[in-house]
Amino acid sequence: MLLGVNIDHIATLRNARGEGSPSVIEAAKICISAGANGITAHLREDRRHIKDNDIYSLKNDLKCRLNMEMAATEEMQKIALDLLPNSCCIVPERRQEVTTEGGLDVFGQTEKIKKFIHPLIEADINVSLFIDPDENQIRSAAQTGAKFIELHTGAYSRAFNKTNEQEEFLKLYNSAILAQSLGITVNAGHGLNYENVQRMHEIPNLHELNIGHSIICRAIFTGLDDAVKNMLKLVTKS
C-alpha cells in the first residue's frame, strides 16, 4: 500500500497565530523525504486550514504527488482545473463540522456527481469519491465514471478494540471487494492511527491510505520525519 500524508493540521497550527510558522511546504518536504508517496491537502470552502497559496505551492513549487480534497462546488472545480493536481478526492463539507463527518452521498446525487467530475477526468485528473462503506454508494460511484474511491474508515476507527470492531471492519472489507469487482481502485482513510491501521492489510489490494491527524499528533513528540517513517513501516509491511 501507498501512504499519502494529510498536512491540513500543519496549516491549522500555523493559522492559530496568523503567521508563517510552521510552514506547510517544509512539512510536505519532510514527509516526502521520509518516504511518503504523496501529500494530501483539503482546500475547504471556509479556508480554515489550507489556503489557496498553499495548494498552489504544493503543486507548482514542491512538485510532489498532490491529492487535493475538495467539495463538489463550482469554485473548487475551477481551482482544480487550473491547478491540475495529480488527483482530486471529492468530499462532503459542512461549515459547522470539526472534520469530515461522513462520506459523500453519491447514491442520492449520482447524476450531479457524474456531471461535476467529468471535466476533471477529461483534464487527466484522477478523481476519487470519499464514500462510506455502503453497497448503494459504491454501485452509484461506479456509475459516475470515477476510477477511484476512498472508503471512509471513521466508523471502523472509532470501533477499534470495541465490541463492534469486526462489524465495521467487514463493511470496509466487503465494500472494497465489491468496488474492485466493478473496476474501481480502492483507497481508504479517516481516523486511522498507529494502532488500528494494521487491519487494513487484511483487505486485499488496497491501493493507498491517506492519514494525517495521527501522524501530526505523533510528530509533536517524535518529530515529523520519525512519525512518517513509523507509519510508513506499518502501511507498507508485507
URVEN-V163165 format. One record per backbone hydrogen bond with DSSP energy under -0.5 kcal/mol. CO is the residue of the C=O (numbers start at 1). NH is the residue of the N-H. If there is no record, write none. Layout:
((CO & NH) (CO & NH))
This chain:
((2 & 4) (2 & 209) (3 & 37) (3 & 38) (4 & 6) (4 & 211) (5 & 7) (5 & 40) (7 & 10) (7 & 11) (8 & 12) (9 & 13) (10 & 14) (11 & 15) (12 & 16) (13 & 16) (14 & 17) (14 & 18) (14 & 19) (23 & 27) (24 & 28) (25 & 29) (26 & 30) (27 & 31) (28 & 32) (29 & 33) (30 & 34) (31 & 36) (32 & 35) (38 & 5) (39 & 67) (40 & 7) (41 & 43) (41 & 69) (42 & 44) (42 & 50) (44 & 47) (51 & 55) (52 & 56) (53 & 57) (54 & 58) (55 & 59) (56 & 60) (57 & 61) (57 & 62) (58 & 63) (58 & 64) (64 & 66) (65 & 39) (66 & 68) (66 & 86) (66 & 87) (67 & 41) (67 & 69) (68 & 89) (69 & 43) (70 & 91) (71 & 73) (73 & 77) (74 & 78) (75 & 79) (76 & 80) (77 & 81) (78 & 82) (79 & 83) (80 & 84) (86 & 126) (87 & 68) (88 & 90) (88 & 128) (89 & 70) (89 & 91) (90 & 130) (94 & 97) (104 & 106) (106 & 109) (107 & 110) (109 & 113) (110 & 114) (111 & 115) (112 & 116) (113 & 117) (114 & 118) (115 & 119) (117 & 121) (118 & 122) (119 & 123) (120 & 125) (121 & 124) (125 & 127) (126 & 88) (127 & 147) (127 & 148) (128 & 90) (128 & 130) (129 & 131) (129 & 150) (130 & 104) (131 & 152) (132 & 134) (134 & 138) (135 & 139) (136 & 140) (137 & 141) (138 & 142) (139 & 143) (140 & 144) (141 & 144) (141 & 145) (141 & 146) (142 & 145) (147 & 185) (148 & 129) (149 & 151) (149 & 187) (150 & 131) (151 & 153) (151 & 189) (153 & 157) (154 & 158) (155 & 159) (156 & 160) (157 & 160) (159 & 162) (162 & 165) (164 & 168) (165 & 169) (166 & 170) (167 & 171) (168 & 172) (169 & 173) (170 & 174) (171 & 175) (172 & 176) (173 & 177) (174 & 178) (175 & 179) (176 & 180) (177 & 181) (178 & 182) (179 & 182) (179 & 184) (180 & 183) (185 & 149) (185 & 187) (186 & 207) (186 & 208) (187 & 151) (188 & 210) (189 & 153) (193 & 197) (195 & 198) (196 & 199) (197 & 200) (198 & 201) (199 & 202) (200 & 203) (202 & 204) (203 & 206) (207 & 2) (208 & 188) (209 & 4) (209 & 211) (210 & 190) (211 & 6) (212 & 216) (213 & 217) (214 & 218) (215 & 219) (216 & 220) (217 & 220) (217 & 221) (218 & 221) (218 & 222) (219 & 223) (223 & 227) (224 & 228) (225 & 229) (226 & 230) (227 & 231) (228 & 232) (229 & 233) (230 & 234) (231 & 235) (232 & 236) (233 & 237))
